[in-house]
Amino acid sequence: MSRTILEVKQLSKYFHRNRGIFSALNRRSDAIPAVDNVSFYLRENETMGLVGESGCGKTTVGRTILRLTRPTSGSIIFDGRDITRLSDSELRPLRKDMQFIFQDLDAGLNPKMRVQDILREAVSVFERLSDAEAAVKSRMLLDQVNLKYSKLSSYPSELSGGEKRRVGIARVLAVGAKMIVADEPTSALDVSIQAQVVNLLRDLQKQLGLSYLFISHDLQVVELMSHKVAVMYLGRIVEMGLTERIAGAARHPYTYILWSSLVDKHNLEAVQTGKVDRRAAWGVFDFERPASGCRFAPRCPVYERRGRPAECTDPANEPQLRDVGGGHQVACHFPLGS
């Protein structure tokens, strides 16, 4: 069994927002739980998919793990070392081992630099190379991501979306990353290009033994990429397990609704068995002030069907992840199939 490269324990990140001039004077602010008590681990040569609605905290988890954002509490252990409280100077030598693929194709690349300069800068960050050595390594990187050498002289504005993504991946590989947080790496791309990027990432994982935290709202891509999946809702992980179990036998109502929207037969099964009534309250909802108890209760069809049981909204009884077999964990008072 491969060793654990990343262990996240009870990670939280709260953002604070002043409610007005009087709150500012009194130094009072609202705490918004972007990430709340999240725990998971990632092994070498493994991909974990992190899914959920926009605003659920997926990107904040990724940024906090790489210490691009400071955590409020919890611990982050990377390659056997606790990096939670390291200073920027202490983190610098570790930066080459853990990298981030940004979602925004344009913001991630300097528009005033040619591809050759972008890659030369990346390969020279942690080691001193001559111009000739940097040029050779840049060409090797283009080979790895299947780009023509002619693209070295191009500016980002002259590249297609898929080519920009490949340059971004090449830049991450340039420093020799072991673990990559990929934030929506297939967004804003045509379906055929998405498939090419997914295949490239999978091939690189096999060749280089990479570990991915794969953040995405595209569940079909997550199924293709991930060995296991964690489902987030309002800052918390509500279900986690092997991909095939999460996709095919979800136990949390939220997860079931997410995946059943992909396949018509799931929708039919839900109607026939009465397992889940998908007519939930998916309207306006205050994501910054989660409900007490179970955060999904205000939108949960199971909660409604059971007559709104008190345990679902008890502030002292927030559901915790528990194993339901085979490493499959769910945080729900009334998991499906029980």
N, C-alpha and C positions, 0 to 999 in steps of 0.2 A: 504494500500500500504506500502510495506517495505521501510525503510529509506535508504538514500544514504550513503554508507560506504566510497566511493572514488569519488572524483571530481577532474578532471584534466583540467586545464584552460590554453590554449595557451602555452603548454609545448614545449620547443625547446631544442635540444642538438646539438651543433656544435662541430665537431672535427677539429683541426687545424694541417696542414701538411706543413712543410717547403718545398720550391721548389728547394732548393739547398744551397750551401755555401753562396752565395751572399744574398739570402733571409734571411738566418739565421743571417748574420752580420747586415742586415738592420731590423731585427726583423719583417719580413713580412712572412705571411703564407697564404695558401689557407684555407678557411673555408668550411668544408664539412657538409652540413645540414642533419645529420643522422635522426633527428626528427625536424620537422618544424611546429610550431603552431598547435599542436594537442590538441583537447579538447574532453572530453567525461565524462560520469559518470557511476558508477557501484553501484547497490543496494545490500542490504543484500540478501543472498540466490539466487543470480543471476550469470549467466555466460555470459561474453562477449567474443566472438571469435575475435581474431585479426589476419587477414590473409593478404597475399601478397607474392610477390616473395622474394627470398633470397636477402638480402641487402637493403630491403625497410625500415628497421628501427624498425621492430617488437620487437626484443629482446632488443634493446636500450630503447624503450618505457618501457618495463617491468623492466629493471634494473634501469632506472631513477626514475620510480614511487616508487620503494623500496629504493631509495637513495643509491644503490650500485654504481651508477654513478651520478655525480653532474649535475643538469640541467644548461643549459646556461641561460634560462629565463622561465617565466611562473610560475604557482603555482600548488602544489599538496596538496589537502586537504583530509586527511585520518581520518575517524571517527570523523569529525567535527573539526579537528585541522590541521592548516597549517604546514606541515612538510618540506616545500621547503628549508628553510634556517637553519634548526636545526643542531646543532653540533652533532658529533658522540655520545657524552655522553648523549645528550638530546634524541637522537634517540633510544638509547639502550633499554629503557623500552618498546618501541613500537615494537621492532623487533619480539617479541613473537606473536604479532597480525597479522603481515604481513610477509609472507614467500615466498621463491622462489623454485620451482622444476626445477633443471637444466636439460638441454637437454642431456648432456654427462653422460651416465650411470656410467662410470668408474671414471671420474674426480670428480663426486659428492660424492663418498664414499672413505674413507681412506683404501687403500688396505692392510695396516698393522694392521687394527683393525677388530676384529670379530663383527658380527652383534650385539651381546649383549653389546659390548663396545661402538659401534656407538650410539645405542639407550640410553644407560646409560648416555653417555655424553650429549645427547640432552635433556633428561628429567631433568638433573641436572643443566642446564644453568641458569634457572630463579628461581629455588627453591631448597632448601637443602633437600635431601632425603638420607635415610640410604640405604645400599646396598640391603637390603631385599625389601624396598619400591620401589627402582629403578627396581629391578628384576620383581616385580609384575606389575609395570606399563609397562615395556617392553613387558611382555607377553600379556597384554591388548592391546597394540598397534599392536602386531602381529595378534591378533584376529580381530582387526578392518580392517586390510589389507589382511586377509585370508592367512596368512603364518603359517606353522607348527612351533611349538616351537623348533624343532630340528635344525632349521635354525639359532638359536641364536649362536651356536658355529661355524658357517661357516664364512669364509672370503669372501669378495666380489667376488674374482676370482672363488669361488666354486658355485656361484649362476648363474642362467640363467638370461637373459635380463629382463624378466618379474618379477623375484624375486628381482633383483636389483632395479627396478622401485618401487616395493611395499615397499622395505626398505626405499627408498628415501621419499615416501609418509608418511610412519610411522614416520620418523624423523621430518617431517614438522608438523605432528599432535602432536608430543610429547610436543611441546611448547605451544599448544593451539591456533594455528593460526585462525584468522577470515577470512582473505583474502589471497588467494594463487595465485601467478603468476606462471602459468604452461607453461614452454617453451618447446614446441614440446614433450610433455610427452609420446607420442606413437611412436616417431621415433625410427628406428632401431629395431622394434619388429615385429614378425610375425602377420599376420592379426588376427588370433584367439586370440593372446595375447593382441593385441590392443583393441579388443572388451572387454576383461576382465578388462583392465585398465580403459576404458571409463565407464563401468558399476560400477566399484569400486568408481571412482570419483563422479559419479552421486549419488550413494548410500550414500557416505559420506556427500555429500552436503545436502541430505534430513535429515540425522541423526543429523548433527552438524550445519546446517544452514550456510555453507561456501559460500563465494563469490569467483569466479574464473575469472581471466583474462587468457583466454586460447589462447596461441599463437601457431599457427600451419599453415603448408602449405597444410595439408591434409583436403580438403574441405568436404569430406564425414564425417570425424570425427567431424569437426566443426559443421556441421548440426546436428549431434547427440547430441553434448554437449551443444550448445550455445542457449541462449534465444535471443540474439541479436548479430550482427556482425558489425565490422568496417573493411573496406578494405583499406589497405595502399598502396601508390605508391610513391616511392622516398621521403620518410619522411613525407608525408602528408596523412591524411585520405580523400579519394575521395568519399566514400559512407558509409552510416551507417544506420542501422535500424533493425527491427525484422528479425530473421533468415529466416523465410519462405518467406518474401518479397525480401530479398537480393538474396536468392537462386532461387526463382521462378519468380521474376519480377525485375531483376536488371535494374537500370536506367543509370549507368555509363558504357560506352563501355568496359572499362578495366574489370570491375566486370563481365559483361556479357560473355566476352571471357573466363575468369577464370572458371566460372561455366558451360558454355556450353561445355567445354572440358570434363566434367564428364558424360554427358548424350547424347546419340546419337540423341535423338529426338530434343534436343536443336540445335544440329548442322544442322539437317534437316530443322528445322523451320527457322534458320538463312538464309539458302540458298533459301528457298521457299519465304520468306517474304522480303528478302533483308534488313532485320533489321540491320545486321552487316556482313560485309565481313571479315572473320577471317584471311585473308591473310595480316596481318600487318607486319611492319618492326621489326621482333623479333630477329634481328641479333645483332652484336656488338653494345653496347650502353654505353655511359659514365655516369654511375650512380652517379658519384661524382660531376658532373656539370649539374644539371637539366636545361632543356630548359626554357627560359623565358615564361611568360604567363602560359598556360596549360602545365604541365610537361609531360603529356601523348601524347601531340600532335604529336611528331615525330614518334610515333608508332600507332597512332589512325586511324582506318579505316574510321570512321565517318568524321574526319578532311579531309582525302583524298577525300572521296566521295563528300564532300561539296565544293571542290575546294580550300582547304586550306584558310579558312576565316581568315582575319587579326586579329579579336578579340581573336582567340585562341593563338596567339603568342605575343600579346601585353603585355609587362612587367608590365604595370599599370593595367592590367585587368585579373589577375590570378583568376580562378574560386574559389568561396567560397562555403562552404556547405550551402545549403538552403533546407527547408522542402518542399517536394513534396506531402505531405499528409500522415497521420498515423504515424508521427514521423520518416518517411523515409527521409533521407537527402542525397543529392548528390551534388558534386562539379563538374559541367560540364556546358559549355555554350550551348550544344545541347544534353540534356539528351534523352535517348531512350524513345520512347512513347510519346514525347511531340509534 
